[in-house]
Amino acid sequence: MATVGIVMGSDSDMGVMSKAAEVLDQFGIDYEMRIISAHREPDVFFDWAKTAESRGTKVIIAGAGMAAHLPGMCAALFQGPVIGIPMHTTSLGGRDSLYSIVQMPSGIPVATVAIGGGKNAALLAVKILAVSDEVLRSKMKSYLEGLSEEVQTKDQRLQETGYQDYTK
């Protein structure tokens, strides 16, 4: 049973969505990843979203570009949390996707990350799951400590080398 469902409307989204999968792998969270077009195969999409909970899915991460209906429709059909990832688009740089995802009607929320924010979407899913999972909470604490250590290491290097030599 997959704890997180990752869904995208096109394989062109794979570069962003694979970053979400990598984070979930890092935390040892089971997931299923699907390419399902809400517009081109609505019956397949409706079935997948409506049966997600019965398959053990607790959080859905949905990526979409342009009209960006996939995350919102997931939220309309799935009772658990949905995290939307707006995709970069050539026409409007992803702002169209972002606006489509964040402007959900009252009662159908979609948590939304930055354009192309696959990694943050997965980290948000981990934090949601960690509310009721002490092991995940501990892993998240270690992850955040690691981020802090990275910054401290970079600052130490800057202090030792000076900004002129830092990037060399």
VENCOR-V465551 format. One record per residue. N is the residue number from 1. PHI is phi in whole degrees, 0 to 359 (999 if undefined). OMEGA is omega in radians with two decimals (none if undefined). Layout:
[[N | PHI | OMEGA] [N | PHI | OMEGA]]
This chain:
[[1 | 999 | 3.14] [2 | 273 | 3.12] [3 | 281 | 3.14] [4 | 238 | 3.02] [5 | 258 | 3.06] [6 | 248 | -3.10] [7 | 225 | 3.10] [8 | 221 | -3.10] [9 | 275 | -3.07] [10 | 205 | 3.10] [11 | 291 | 3.06] [12 | 293 | 3.11] [13 | 272 | -3.00] [14 | 301 | -3.14] [15 | 302 | 3.12] [16 | 283 | -3.06] [17 | 291 | 3.11] [18 | 293 | 3.07] [19 | 295 | 3.07] [20 | 294 | 3.13] [21 | 299 | 3.14] [22 | 299 | 3.12] [23 | 294 | 3.13] [24 | 298 | 3.05] [25 | 301 | -3.13] [26 | 301 | -3.13] [27 | 267 | 3.11] [28 | 72 | -3.13] [29 | 259 | 3.10] [30 | 288 | 3.11] [31 | 210 | 2.94] [32 | 241 | 3.14] [33 | 241 | -3.10] [34 | 227 | 2.94] [35 | 250 | -3.11] [36 | 221 | 3.12] [37 | 269 | 3.10] [38 | 296 | -3.11] [39 | 269 | -3.05] [40 | 270 | 3.11] [41 | 216 | -3.05] [42 | 300 | -3.13] [43 | 294 | 3.10] [44 | 296 | 3.14] [45 | 297 | -3.13] [46 | 302 | 3.13] [47 | 298 | -3.12] [48 | 299 | -3.09] [49 | 292 | -3.12] [50 | 291 | -3.10] [51 | 261 | -3.09] [52 | 301 | -3.12] [53 | 299 | -3.14] [54 | 292 | 3.07] [55 | 273 | 3.11] [56 | 97 | -3.13] [57 | 289 | 3.13] [58 | 251 | -3.14] [59 | 217 | 3.04] [60 | 246 | 2.98] [61 | 250 | -3.07] [62 | 237 | 3.11] [63 | 254 | -3.14] [64 | 202 | 3.08] [65 | 244 | 3.09] [66 | 54 | -3.09] [67 | 295 | 3.00] [68 | 54 | 3.14] [69 | 281 | -3.02] [70 | 303 | -3.14] [71 | 298 | -3.13] [72 | 295 | 3.11] [73 | 292 | 3.04] [74 | 301 | -3.13] [75 | 296 | 3.13] [76 | 287 | -3.03] [77 | 255 | -3.06] [78 | 248 | -3.06] [79 | 281 | -3.11] [80 | 272 | -3.14] [81 | 291 | 3.07] [82 | 236 | 3.10] [83 | 247 | -3.12] [84 | 261 | 3.05] [85 | 244 | 3.05] [86 | 288 | 3.14] [87 | 264 | 3.05] [88 | 295 | 3.09] [89 | 236 | -3.11] [90 | 286 | -3.06] [91 | 284 | -3.07] [92 | 231 | 3.06] [93 | 68 | -3.14] [94 | 100 | 3.12] [95 | 297 | 3.09] [96 | 299 | 3.12] [97 | 295 | -3.13] [98 | 301 | -3.12] [99 | 297 | 3.14] [100 | 296 | -3.09] [101 | 282 | -3.07] [102 | 283 | -3.09] [103 | 268 | 3.12] [104 | 281 | 3.12] [105 | 291 | 3.12] [106 | 307 | 3.12] [107 | 98 | -3.13] [108 | 234 | -3.09] [109 | 284 | 2.98] [110 | 228 | 3.02] [111 | 292 | -3.03] [112 | 232 | 3.09] [113 | 255 | -3.11] [114 | 295 | 3.06] [115 | 303 | -3.13] [116 | 74 | -3.02] [117 | 275 | -3.14] [118 | 300 | -3.13] [119 | 296 | 3.14] [120 | 294 | 3.10] [121 | 299 | 3.13] [122 | 292 | 3.11] [123 | 297 | 3.06] [124 | 295 | 3.08] [125 | 299 | 3.10] [126 | 299 | 3.14] [127 | 296 | 3.10] [128 | 297 | -3.14] [129 | 293 | -3.10] [130 | 291 | 3.10] [131 | 304 | -3.11] [132 | 242 | -3.10] [133 | 219 | -3.08] [134 | 298 | 3.14] [135 | 296 | 3.10] [136 | 296 | 3.12] [137 | 299 | 3.11] [138 | 294 | 3.11] [139 | 296 | 3.13] [140 | 294 | 3.11] [141 | 300 | 3.12] [142 | 297 | 3.11] [143 | 301 | -3.12] [144 | 294 | 3.07] [145 | 298 | 3.10] [146 | 298 | 3.08] [147 | 298 | 3.12] [148 | 297 | 3.12] [149 | 297 | 3.09] [150 | 300 | -3.13] [151 | 295 | 3.14] [152 | 298 | 3.11] [153 | 296 | 3.12] [154 | 295 | 3.12] [155 | 294 | 3.12] [156 | 299 | 3.11] [157 | 299 | 3.10] [158 | 299 | -3.13] [159 | 296 | -3.10] [160 | 281 | -3.03] [161 | 257 | -3.03] [162 | 82 | -3.03] [163 | 293 | -3.13] [164 | 295 | -3.09] [165 | 263 | -3.03] [166 | 300 | -3.04] [167 | 271 | -3.12] [168 | 276 | none]]
